[in-house]
Amino acid sequence: MKVLVIDDNMTICLTLKDILMDEGYDDVSYVNTVSDAMSILKQHRYDLIFLDIWLPDGDGIDVLSVIAEKYPLTDVVMITGHGSVEHAVKSIKIGAFDFLEKPFSLDRITILLKHIRNNMDLRSRVESYRQSELRKYRIVGDSFETAQLLAQIGKVAPTLAWCLILGENGTGKEHVSHLIHLNSTIADADFVEVNCAAIPKELIESEFFGHEKGAFTGADKRKIGKLELANGGTLFLDEIGDMGLDTQAKLLRALENKSFYRVGGTEKIHSEFRLICATNKNLEKEIEEGRFREDLYYRIKVIPINVLPLRERIDDMDRLIELFITDSCNKYGLTEKQIEAEAVELLKSYTWPGNIRELKKTVERMAILSDDQTLTKNDIPPDIHGNKVSIGTTIEGNEPLNHAKKIFEKKYITMALEKNGGNISKTAETLGIARTYLHKKIKDFEINIT
């Protein structure tokens, strides 16, 4: 651990260095001025800094502000003289870990160092957990669409803006929500998840807002609701499109007022959180049909994030298949397996209505059931192996598979456009793809729309 002492009193510098060395800190340096401190901070990174408030060429609190902004992982202990405790309190608000009053007490320093070590250990465990979660919810792929998605997550996550994640079942909406939280400034706070489709209608209000003891039959004790638990962190409402209209109205009021009452309660509960919602439904269509409130829709749709289905990002599949094989072998204690190129191409030719979730389970099944170290097309389940669609396209049989797929795709899109009279929106809806993606395919395949 690297430690720096910044103080113009050489006696204090040497005393602190001796104490720190005795406590097992063997890399301790010291400087006596602000200018020397700013210079050495550009050259080295320190885990712990002891910083005097009064320095001959500047104010230690100004130095603290720079450290807090540029080196947020560095713990700073302010050194104060008599009558400067109010400055120490100010420094704590800026970001100092603690402060020491002159003259020093050896016991005080020893206890302070113990607290610093405990804090660093906790921070290390939290960061280790965060990295583990990032690996768990990582999104891999080589497609342009996935690169765009990851870039959008990178932009949105630190802002704490509310997000609405849209996409079919199995596309990875939950992964996106976790990544947004883990890359935010509140990553250390709670991530509270509610599956709106899985909670019985009669219990959803209690689940959201909590309830008081005796509020209804069976309420034998107070329950804290999800909105209250999410205070200071992230609230993720999965499948919000399945929420009933009554609950939507109550949720909208809570979001607008940032407060609510527990069921059967009279105390107003305040809660501040980041809201992330997800749904596989077309909420605009749900609004037209009277199943979703328009005002709630525009309240939660601050940053819309579209997660495309797997069939629209085929370029991701090579890496996904490789990842799922490795994960499956590790999970079930299997020796490492590979997959032949022909099997990969056959998997890529399937439509994957269950998206990434379906692909993962399919590859997992192949890895478990195969007796060989190399997975082949014969290991692909029959329901996927036999998934064929005929649209009357003539292919000679000697083209590369990717080329044959493009011939099929162009013919299929052309046929759909003709069937829908060239209407882009209607064709996109029929094909189950985004209008922007359909425009891209029309341009790539040079399809003429009449």
Buried (B, 14 or more C-beta within 10 A) or exposed (E): BBBBBBBBBEEBBEBBBEBBEEBEBEEBBBBBBBEBBBEBBEEEEBBBBBBBBBBEEBEBBEBBBEBBEEBEEBBBBBBBBEEBEEBBEBBBEBBBBBBBBEEBEEEEBEEBBEEBBEEBEEEEEEEEEBEEBBEEBEBEBEBEBBBEBBEBBEEBBEBBBBBBBBBBEBBBBBBBBBBBBBBBEBBBBBBBBBBBEEBEEEEBBBBBBBBBEEBEEEBEEBBEBBBBBBBEBBBBBBBBBBBEEEBBEBBBEBBEEEBBBBBBBEEEBEBEBBBBBBBBBBBEEBBEEEBBBEEBBEBBBBBEBBBBBBBBBBBBBBBBBBBBBBBBBEEEEBEEBEBBEEBBBBBBBBBBBBBBBBBBBBBBBBBEEBEEEEBBBEBBEEEBBEBEEEEEBEEEEEEEBEEBBBBBBBBBBBBBBEEBEEEBEBBBBBBEBBEEBBEBBBEEBEBEEE
